[in-house]
Structure formats: C-alpha cells, structure tokens
Amino acid sequence: MSSLDTDAWREALLRHRADKDEYFARDPHSPIPADRRESFTGLDYFDPDPSYRVVAELDEYDGKEEITVETTTDGERDYLVWGSFTFEVGGETVALDAYRSAPDEHRLWVPFRDETNGDETYGAGRYLDLEDPDDRAGEAWVLDFNYAYSPFCAYNDRYECPLVPMENWLSVSIRAGEKDVE
C-alpha cells in the first residue's frame, strides 16, 4: 500500500470507528444499556495497523457443509461452511473458515478467537464481516482485522451471539480492531 493509500485507508477506518462510537452512544438500538449511554465515551481500539490488512484467496468448498453453532444464551444457529482463508500473521500461517447463513447471501462471516481473548479483547472472540463486492481485491478477499469487532453480547447480556467454532481458534495474537469492553 502506498503512503497515499495508507492515509486514505487510515482515514476511512477512523471515520468508521467514530461513526460506530456515535451509534453506540446515541442510537436507541445501541447495545450499550440506556443507563450507561450518557457516560459512554467510545470503544477502545488497537492503533490502526496496515499489516493486519490481509489479502487472501477464499478456498471455496465444493460441498457446503451445514453446521450448528452454539450461542451465548444456550441457543443454536445454523451456518454453511463456505470456504477457508489461509494467510500469514506474524510469520505464522493460519487458516480461518468463512460462513454464510444462506447460499444466496453476499456476506461472509468470519468469527475468530486468538491469543488476545480474555486479556486484551472480548473473551468469547471477535468477528469480521466481509461484503461481496466491497471487500474484494480481484478474485481475492481483503480481511482487515482493524475492523474486527466484539459481538453485541460483549456489551449487553440480553443479546444472543454465536460462539466461535473451534476451527477458527488461532494460536496467534491479532492485535487489531476492538479491544475488550471495560
């Protein structure tokens, strides 16, 4: 990424974060409980780091297996295991499965756990949402972990959130995106 591209990327990321903080602080549908919104000053994030912006091919599976994922409220949700991304983080090769709720959906859901969970980030893991074609780089996809977010159940236990399947538990640290709720 050139310095001009890096500047535009950083500006877009910071604008996204500011918009999310505004939504969390003011919107009636915010996951922040109403009695805590007035004191809410924004989410805590890792500093923007372009090295956590990964371009990777999706190895799309021929047969889309349906799996049932448990949720934080002892419920279940069904997903199709759409494919797998393989890439490097900190010099280590890792893989993450990508999921879809329905075959005709354009969004890929990439939940993950990493070595920061429970210490620096939400204990149950974080998510990436990839939109087709917005997050595409030709035939590849852009996994920008600077946009990694905690599910709403991290802020309010009235929300039901899918748990990260064990296949997406990484043994590396992803120090990008949202930090833990304080």
C-alpha positions in Angstrom: 0.0 0.0 0.0 1.4 3.4 -0.9 1.5 6.1 1.7 -1.4 7.9 -0.1 -3.4 4.6 0.0 -2.4 4.1 3.7 -3.6 7.6 4.6 -7.0 7.0 2.9 -7.3 3.6 4.5 -6.5 5.0 7.9 -8.9 7.9 7.4 -11.7 5.5 6.4 -11.0 3.3 9.4 -11.0 6.2 11.9 -14.3 7.5 10.4 -15.9 4.0 10.7 -14.8 3.9 14.4 -16.2 7.4 15.1 -19.5 6.5 13.4 -19.7 3.3 15.5 -19.0 5.2 18.7 -21.7 7.7 17.8 -24.2 4.9 17.2 -23.3 3.2 20.4 -23.6 6.5 22.4 -26.8 7.9 20.9 -28.9 5.4 18.9 -31.9 3.8 20.7 -30.9 0.4 19.2 -27.4 0.6 20.7 -26.2 -2.5 22.6 -25.0 -0.2 25.4 -27.6 -0.3 28.1 -29.6 3.0 28.2 -28.5 3.8 31.7 -24.8 3.7 30.6 -25.0 5.6 27.3 -24.6 9.0 28.8 -21.2 8.0 30.4 -20.1 6.1 27.2 -17.1 7.8 25.7 -16.3 5.4 22.9 -14.9 1.9 22.3 -11.2 1.1 22.9 -9.3 0.0 19.8 -5.9 -1.1 18.9 -4.0 1.5 16.9 -4.6 1.2 13.1 -2.0 -1.3 11.7 -2.0 -2.0 7.9 0.0 -5.2 8.5 -3.3 -6.7 9.8 -5.0 -6.0 6.4 -4.6 -9.3 4.6 -5.5 -10.1 1.0 -6.3 -13.8 0.7 -8.0 -16.2 -1.7 -11.1 -18.0 -0.5 -10.7 -21.7 -0.9 -14.4 -22.3 -1.5 -15.6 -25.7 -0.5 -17.4 -27.8 -3.2 -19.9 -29.2 -0.7 -21.1 -26.5 1.7 -21.5 -28.4 5.0 -24.1 -27.1 7.4 -23.0 -26.7 11.0 -24.9 -25.7 14.1 -23.1 -23.1 16.2 -24.0 -22.7 19.9 -24.8 -19.2 21.2 -24.1 -17.3 24.3 -27.6 -17.9 25.6 -27.5 -21.7 25.1 -29.3 -21.4 21.7 -28.2 -22.5 18.3 -27.7 -21.1 14.8 -27.1 -22.8 11.6 -24.5 -21.7 9.1 -23.0 -23.0 5.8 -19.2 -23.5 6.0 -18.5 -21.6 2.7 -14.7 -21.9 2.5 -11.4 -21.2 4.1 -8.8 -18.4 4.0 -5.1 -19.3 4.6 -2.7 -16.4 5.3 0.2 -15.3 7.4 0.1 -13.4 10.7 3.3 -12.6 12.5 5.2 -15.0 10.3 2.9 -17.9 11.1 0.5 -19.5 8.5 -3.1 -19.7 9.8 -6.5 -20.6 8.4 -10.0 -19.3 9.1 -13.3 -20.7 7.9 -15.8 -18.4 6.4 -19.6 -18.9 6.9 -22.9 -17.9 5.3 -26.4 -18.0 6.8 -27.9 -18.8 3.3 -26.5 -19.8 -0.1 -27.7 -16.6 -1.8 -26.2 -14.3 0.9 -23.3 -12.0 -0.2 -21.8 -11.6 3.2 -19.2 -13.8 4.7 -19.0 -14.1 8.5 -15.5 -14.8 9.8 -15.6 -15.3 13.5 -12.3 -15.9 15.3 -10.6 -16.4 18.6 -6.9 -15.6 19.2 -4.4 -15.2 21.9 -5.7 -11.8 22.9 -9.1 -13.1 24.0 -9.9 -12.7 27.7 -6.9 -10.4 28.2 -6.9 -7.6 25.6 -10.1 -8.5 23.8 -13.5 -10.0 24.4 -13.1 -13.5 25.9 -15.5 -15.3 23.5 -13.9 -13.9 20.3 -14.5 -11.3 17.7 -16.0 -11.2 14.2 -15.2 -9.9 10.7 -18.0 -9.3 8.2 -16.9 -9.4 4.5 -19.3 -8.0 2.0 -19.1 -9.0 -1.7 -18.0 -7.0 -3.7 -16.9 -4.3 -1.2 -14.2 -6.4 0.4 -12.8 -7.9 -2.8 -9.4 -7.4 -4.4 -10.0 -9.0 -7.8 -10.6 -12.7 -7.1 -9.2 -12.4 -3.5 -10.8 -11.0 -0.4 -9.5 -8.3 2.0 -9.6 -9.4 5.6 -8.9 -6.2 7.5 -8.6 -7.2 11.2 -8.5 -3.5 12.1 -12.3 -3.8 11.6 -12.6 -6.8 13.9 -15.4 -6.3 16.4 -16.9 -7.7 19.5 -20.4 -9.0 19.2 -23.2 -7.1 20.9 -23.4 -9.7 23.8 -20.0 -8.3 24.9 -21.8 -5.1 25.9 -25.2 -6.4 27.0 -26.2 -9.9 28.0 -29.6 -9.5 26.6 -28.1 -10.2 23.1 -27.6 -13.7 21.8 -24.3 -14.2 19.9 -23.0 -17.2 18.1 -19.8 -18.7 19.6 -16.7 -19.0 17.5 -16.4 -22.6 16.1 -13.2 -24.3 17.3 -11.9 -24.5 13.7 -11.4 -20.7 14.0 -9.4 -20.6 17.2 -6.0 -19.2 16.4 -2.8 -19.7 18.4 -1.5 -16.3 17.4 -2.4 -12.8 18.6 -4.4 -10.4 16.4 -3.7 -7.0 18.0 -6.1 -5.1 15.7 -9.7 -4.0 15.9 -11.8 -3.6 19.0 -10.3 -4.2 22.5 -12.2 -5.6 25.4 -15.1 -3.7 27.0 -14.0 -2.1 30.3 
